[in-house]
Amino acid sequence: VNVAWEESVYTVREDVLSLTACVVVPSDILCRDIEVFVSTADSTMSPQATSGEDYQSLSLRSLILPAGSSSACVTVTVVDDNDAESAGEFFDLVLSSSDSGVIISSSLALTELQNEDVEIGLTLHTICENLPILTACVTVTGESVEVASFNFFTISTGSATAETDYQSNSSSFNFVAGDDPPCLNVEIVDDLERESCETFLLQLSTSDPNVILSPASATATIYDDEDPSIQFTNDTPDITGKILTSQLMEDGCIAGFECQVDNGDPLSCTNPFITDLNTTRVRTLSITANGFCQNNHALSRDVRSGELMSFFR
């Protein structure tokens, strides 16, 4: 008796939770009961489904085809793992028999588990104020066989003010695997005022049970393009150690500072600024506050003038 799988390829969605596969006698009606065995095995197709995580394995599961019939079916439990994965994962169904009167004409059937979950996320975004549009695109992980529906919008929860520093925006998207990741365009307002770095929130939402939002929100930062401002406000001399600590008042969106002693090389530094006079007779301290948008403010002073002169002689 010739026995084979009814299909050479079986396809099932993860969220269906089970697969029914049938064994058939292609051209006959059985005159007696016959027994075959069904097992699962790793597939040669990639990516491979994982036993115990993606489906429950079978090992020589007995399947009886009764007399008078031409088929019998077996059920494999499928695990809906809610993970964003490749569009399909594969394993094999293997048919065997110890009955000498049974000929297995098709022992393997390929099974594809179709993923219905997709992960949509956001990353941090930055933009200079003099650029007109911030284009924020989502990240996509996994390939769903379903259309992924979600909302993308701005929220004024940071220091930036909607309609003053940027124009609020929102949109709904239906994303299909293989498409380019959806993007939201946010108009930036260049207001000509010196300001600190300002932020607002990019946010995702969905009612689609197959869409995983991670992360669902991210901060967008607007870098002011006006020159920052710095002023010396306080000097603290350490007479014993010959150290001068200089404090600056900062105004604007500052990326970092560079310090230059006399004609030396500019070095990265922080506020407050430490000047060591033990190894050199410092006269001039120059500090540059660098903005994020190729804007800066340089400030120099003679540290031996005025009330500090006696300390540094």
N, C-alpha and C positions, 0 to 999 in steps of 0.2 A: 504494500500500500504506500503510495506516495503522499507525503505530508509536507506542508510548507506554511510559511507565514502568509496571511492574506494580503499584506502590504509589505513592500520592501522598505518603505520609509513611513514612520509615524511622527506626527507633529502634534504637540499639545502645549497650551499655555500653562505657565506655572500656577496661576490662580484657579485653574480648573481642578487641581489637587489630585487627579488620578488619570491614568492612561489605560484604556482597554485595547488589548491587542489579541487578534484571533488567529488560531491555527486551523487550516482547512485541508480537506482532502479534495484536490482540484477537480477530479473527474469521476468520483465514485461515491457510493453510499456504503457506509461500513456495515459489514455483516457480523462484526463482533466488536467488543470494546477494545480500544488500544490506549496505551499509556505513553505519553511523551513528557519531557521535562523542560522547564523554562528557567533560564538563568539570565542575569544581567552581567554586563562586562564593560570595561573601559572601551571607548570607541577609538578608532584610528583618526576620526575627524576631530578637528580642534575648533573651538575650545572644548575640552572634555567636561562633562558634568561630573560632579563628585558624589559618590554614594554616601548616603547619610545626611548630606547637606542639600542636595538637589533632588534626590529621589531615594526611596527605600529599596535596597537591593533584594534580588531573589537568587536563591541557590538551589538548583535542581528541584524547583517547585513542580510537583506532580500535577499533570493535567490529563483528564480522562476524556477521550472522544468516544461517546457511547455508540453501541450498535444502532443502526438506523439513522445516524446523524452524519453530517459532513463537515462539522466545525465545532470548536470549543474555544472559549476566550479566557484570558487571564488579565488581572488588574494589577497595575504597578502604581504605588502611591507616589505622588509628586509633591515636593516641598515648596511652598510659596514663601521664599525667604526675605522678600521685601528689600533685596539688594539691587543696586543699579549695576547691571552686568551687560555682557555682550548680548546681541540680539538673540542668539541661539547657543545652547550648550548640548552636547551629544553624549549618548551612551548606546550600547548595543543590546538587543534582545537575542539570546542564543537558544536555539531549539535542539534537543537531543532525544534519543530513545535507546532503551536497552532491548527492545523487541526486535528480534531478527527479521520479522515480517514487515517492518516499517522502514521505508526509505525516506530520509530527510532530503528533499530536493531543494530546499531553501532554508538554511540553518540560521542565517543572520538577518536581522531587521534593524535598520538604523532608526534611532529615536532622537528627535530634536525637541528640547524644552525651550519654549519661547519666553523671553523675558518681557514683562509688561511694566517694569519699574524704570524710572530714569531720575537721576539726581541733577537738580538745577541749583547753581550757587552764584555767589557774588564775590568779587575781590575789591580791595581798596583802590580808589581812583584819585588822582590829583590833576590839577589844571591851573595854569597861570590865568590871572583875571583878564588879561588882554586877549585871550583866545575866545572865540565866540561860542563854541559848542563843546561840551563834554559828552563823548560817546561812551556809554557804559554798556558792556556786553556781558551776558551771563556765561558761566562755565557749564558744560554739559558732560555728565559721566553716565555711561551706560547707553544701550540702544534698545529702546522700547518698540514693540510692535504696535503700540497704541499712539495716538496723538496726545502729546503732553500739553495741558492747558494751565497757564499761570498768569498772574498779574505782576507788573513791574511799575514802581512809582517812587516818587521822592517824598520825603518827610522832613519838615523843618524842625528838627529836634536838636540841632547843634547851634553854633554861633552865627551861621549864615542865615539871612532872612529871605524867605521866599518872596519873589517879585521885586526885591531890592538888590540882592546879591546874585540871585539866579531865578529863572522862571520854572515854577513847579511843572511837573509833567507826569503822565501816567499812560499806560497802555496795556492791553491784554494780548497774549500771544498763544498761538496753537503751533506747537513745535513737533516736527516729524524727524525721526532719525535720518541723518544724511544731510539735513539742511544746515546752513550756517547758523551759529548761535545767535539768538535774537539780541538786539541792542536797543537801548533807550537813549535818545538825544536830549540833553539838558542845556538850555541856553544860559550862558554866563553873562552877568551885567558888569561892565567895567565902569566903576563909579568915580575914579580919579581921586579917591580919598586914601590917605595912608591908614592902613588897618592891620590888625593881627591876621594870622592865618585863620580862615573861617571854614566851618564844616557844616555839612548837611548829610542826611541819611538816604541811602538807596535801599529799597525794601521790596521783597517778593512775597506774594501770597498765592494760595491755591486752594481749591476745594476738590481737586483731582486726587483720589486715593493712591494713584500710581505715581505721583510726582513727589519726590523727596527734596525738600528745600534745605540745602546745607552748603554754606551758611545762607540764611534767609535775608540777612542785611549786611551792609558794608558802608563804611564812611567815605564820603567824597570831600576832599579838601581843596579849597580855592586859595591859591597863593597870590597875595597882593603884588601887583607889578610896580607900585610906587616905591621909591627908594626908602629903605628903613632909616630910622634916626637913632643915634646913640649920643649920650652925654655922660661925662664923668660926674659922679655924684658924691663919691666918698673915697678917701685914701686912708688906709690903715698901715702905718709904718711899724715894722718890727725892728727896733733899734739894735737889739742883741744879735739877731740873725741876719740883719741887713736885707730884709725882705719887705717889699712894698706890695700891698694888696689894694688894687684899684677896682671899685665897683662902678658899673655902668647902668644908666637908666635906658631901657630899650623901648622903642616904639616902632611898630610895623611887624611884618612877617619875615622873620630872620631864620635863615637856614644854618648859619654858623659864623664863626669869627676867625679872623687871621690876625696874628700879632707880629709886629716887626720891631726889634730893638735896634736903634740906630740904623745902620745900613745892612743889617743881617738879612737872612732869608725869611720871608713870611712863613709862619708856622701856625698850624691849627691850634686854637686855644678856646677857653671857655670864660664865661662871666661868673664870678669876679676873676680878675687877671692878676697873676703872680709875677712880679719882677724881682729876680735875684741879682743883687749888686755885689756879691762876694767875688765873682770872677771877672767882672768887667765894670768899667766906670760908665754906666748907662747915662745917656743924656736925653735921648728922644725915644718915646714909646708911641708907636703907631698901631692903631687898631682899625680893622675893616670889618663892618657888618655886612655879610653877603646875603642877599635875598635869593629866592628860588627861581627868579625869572630874569637872570642876568642883570639884576639891579643891586647896588651896594652903596654904602656910606662909609667913608674913611675919616678917621679922627686921629690927630697927633697932638702930643703935648711934650713940653720940656719938663721932665720930672725933677729937675734941679732948680726950678724957679719958685718964687714965692715962699710960702711957709715951709716947704720941704727942702729948701736950699741947704740949710744948716745940717740936716740929716744926711744928705748925700755928698757933702764936701769930702 
